[in-house]
Amino acid sequence: MTLADEILKLKKEKNAIILAHNYQRDDVQDIADYIGDSIELSRKAMEEKEAKMIVFSAVDFMAESAAILNPDKKVLLPMLGARCPMAQMLTVEEIRRWKVHYPLAPVVLYVNTLATAKAYCDICCTSANAVEVIASLDADTVLFGPDRNLAEYVQRKTGKTVIPIPEWGFCPTHLLFQPEDVQILKMQCPEAKVMVHPECTFEMQKEADFVGSTSQMCRYAKECDAETFIVGTEEGILHRLRKENPQKKFLLAYEEAVCPTMKLNTLDRLYSALKEEKYVVTVPEPIAKQARKALERMFELK
């Protein structure tokens, strides 16, 4: 019996579901029940009424969100060290500091934040719905954290004043993408369409035919008539794109764009997590209650 077979056997015995983010290793994606972005996956977990356990193969803030939205299920993160560096950049103290300067500005937090931070915001958003969320608010000035590039993208789209907190929050992986790399690939494949994540810099976004979240990129690739795509996001998404569009070609804009913490989840660690039921993700109820309000308010917009 292969390791994958052992995992599937354990999953059935424990009435569990396996969720894998688009940036996970290929073999982890292949064994997952659902693949998607963080909130897509949390929605799936909420819809799975019969499952008693969720194995969330991703990073800390995603597993926290799943635990917050699914308090009746045991949520496991296969590797404790799988921490999103950008999520660590925004602290409660930072939010409080900016609220002193802008007491009337609503706080909108990207889901790529820890639960402790979410408990201090008015509403959450994803990279897919950030523009809609901020446009829906009755305020001209908004505090937004933690990604500066996404904040600037939303400001351009909505015309509102979007103040990034912290001032220079960023995703280390998306900062690796540079416009020169796209320009070189376009010389080789002039017909290629360029799609990039809004966590990339404005200079990168200017090179793109399409800017969107990972789930939006997957839809764009399916619906677009182009045969070749240059992709500006973490390399894990290429596996899904190629599986869903076998007749199309996908080129990573920068070959070394790998999120090391996303890749900490392996089949071995997935097996261990299921067998030993570790590591259980828990969020203190006072924090979970407040963070749940911010997440549910976001869902109400859709």
N, C-alpha and C positions, 0 to 999 in steps of 0.2 A: 504494500500500500504506500503510495507516495505521500509526501508531506501535505500536499494540497488535499488529497483524499482524507487524511487524518483531520485536517481542519474542518472540512465539510461534515465529517462524521460528528465531531465535537459540536459543531454549530447546530446540527439537528438535535443532538441529545440535550443541549442546553437551551433550546428554543431561542437562539440568538440570530441577529442579522449583522452582516459585515458591511460597513460603509467605508468607502475609500475616496479620498479627494482626487481631483484630476491630476495632481502633482505626484501621486504615489508611484512606486515602482511598478513596472509592467505586470509582474506576476501577482502582485497584490491587487491591482485593478482587475485582473482576470478572475480572481477568486471572489471578488466582492459581489454582494447582492445589488448594490447601487453605487454608481460613480457620479460625482458632480462637484459643485462648489459647496462651500460650508453650509449655507442656508438651504439649498436644495436638499442636502443630505439630512439636515435636521427636520425638514418638512417630511421627508420619507420616513424618518424614525417615528414621527408623530402619527403618521398614517398607518404604520404597522401595529395595529391594535393587539395582535396575538403575541408578538415577540416580547420576551421578558428581559432580554439582554441586548445591548448594543456594543459592538466592537467598532470603535471609530478610528480608522487608520488615517491619521492626519496629524495635526498639532494641537497644543493645549487649549487654545481659545475655542476651537471647533468642538472639542469634546465637552468643554464647559457649557457651551450653548446647547448641546444635545441634552446634557444633564438638567439644565435649567428648564428646557421645554418638555422634558420627559421625566418628571420626578418619580414616576412609578416604575421606571426601568433602571436596571443596573447598567451604567455606562463605563466601558473599559477603554483606556488608552494604552496601546501595546508597549509604548516606550515613554517613560517619564521624561526623558531628556528631549523629547520632541516639542520644543518650545519655539514659538514664533518670535524672532528677534524684534520685529516691528511692534508686536503687541506689548512687549516689555517696555517700550519707549514711553508709554503714556501711563502716568501714575495718578492716583486720586489727588495727590498734593498739587500736581500740575493743573488738573481741572479746576480745583479750588482757587489756585492763583489767578487763572485767567477769568474766572467768574467774578472776582473782585473788580477787575478792570471793565468787564462787560456783564453787569448783573442782569440785564434784561435780554441778553442774547441766549437763545436756546442752544443746548449742547447736543450735537449730533455725533454719534460715534460709529465709525466703521465697525463691522462685526469682528474685525481683526484686532480686538482688544480683550483684555482679561475681564472676568466677571466683576471684579471689584470696581473697575472703571465704568462698566456698563451700568452699574447700580447708581451712578451719579449723572447719567445722561437723560435727556428727554425722549430720545428716539434713536434707534439704531438704523443702519443702512448697510447695503452690500455695494460692491462695485457695479452691480447690475442695476440697482435702483437708487443710487445716491442722488442723481439729478432729480428724480421724481420726489424723493423724500424731502429734499431741501426746498424744492419749488412749492411743495404743499404747505410749508410753514408760513405763518403770518408774521414774518420778521424779515427785515432787510439785511441784518447782520447775524451771522451764525458762527458759533465756535465748533470746529470740526477736527476730530483726531482719529488716528494718529498719522495718517499718510499725507504729506504735503502735496505730492503730485496729484493725488485724487482730489484734494481740496481745491487746487488750482483749476483742475478740469471742470469740477462742478461750478466754480465761480464763473468760468467762461461760458458755460452752458445756461446758467440761470440768471446771470447779471447781478447776483447778490454778492455782498461782502462776506467771504468765507475765510475765517481766520484759522489757520492751522495751529493745532496744539498737539505736541510741542512744535516749536517753530520749524524744526527740520526733521520731522519723523519720516521714515522711509523704509522700503523693503530692500534689503541688501541685494537680493537676486535680481530684481527688476532694474536696479541702478546699473547693472552690468551692461545693459543694452545701450548701444551708442548708434546714432544716426549713420555714421560712416560705414558700419557693418551692413546696414540695410542698403545703402547706396551701392556698395560693392556687389551685393547679391542681385540688385536690380539691373546692374550692368550685365550680369550673366543671364538673368531671367527677366527681361524687361516686361514681359506679360504678367508677371506674378502680382498677386494682390497682397498687400501688407496689412496684417492685423496685429494690434498691440494692446496690452493691458494698460488701463489708466494709472497704474502704479509706476509706469515708465515716465521718464521726464517729458516735459513739453516738447523738447527737441525731437524726441523719438515719436511722440504722438503726431507731430507735423509730417512725418514720413509715411504715416499710415493711411490706408484706404478705409480702415475700420478700427475704431477704438471701443473695447468692451471687455466685460468679464469673461472668465473661461467658458461659462455656459453660453454666453452670447457669441463667443468665437466659434464654438461648436455648431451653433445654429447658422451662423454666417457662412461657414465653410460648406455646409450642406446645401444652402440655398443659392450661393453664388455660382455663376457659370464658369468661373476661372478654374484652370486645371492645376495651377501652382500657387502656393501660399507661402509667404515669409511670415514667421510667427515670432512675436515678441512677448513671450511669457515663459515660465518655467518649463523645462524640457519634458516633464512627465505628461503634459497634455498631448504630445505628439502621438503617443501610443493610442489614445482614444480617437484622435483625429484620423489616423491612418486606418484604424479598424472600421470606423463609420464611413470613411470615404476611400475605399481601396483603389479607386481609379484616379485619385488625385495625389499630388505631390506636396509634401510639407517640409519646409526648410526652417531650421531654427536660426533666428537672426544673430544669435551668439551661441556657439556650441557649448561653452562652459557655463551656461546659465542653469545651474542646478541648486536647488534649495537643500542644503545638507540636513536640516532638521526634518524635512518631509521624508527624506530618504532613510531616516533611522528606523522606520517601520519595515520589517522584513517578514517573510513567511514564518521563519523560526520564532520571531517575537510575537507574531499573531497567534501561532499555535500555543506558545507559552501563556499568553494572555487568556486565551480561552480555557486551557486546561486548569490553570491556577486561579482563574478569575481575577486577574490583576491587569493593570492598576486601576482601581475603582476611582472614578472622578466624582468628587463631591463638592458642592458649593453651599456654604452656610445659608440657611433659609432666609435670614434678613437680607442678605446680598442677592440671593436667587430671586426673591420676591420683587425687588426693585428692578433687577436686570430683566426679569421676565416681562414686566410692564413695557420696557423700552423695546424689546424684541417683538412683543405682540402688537404694539402700536404700529411697528413697521409692517407687519403682516396685514394689518387692517387696510393699508393703502392699496393692496393688490386685490 
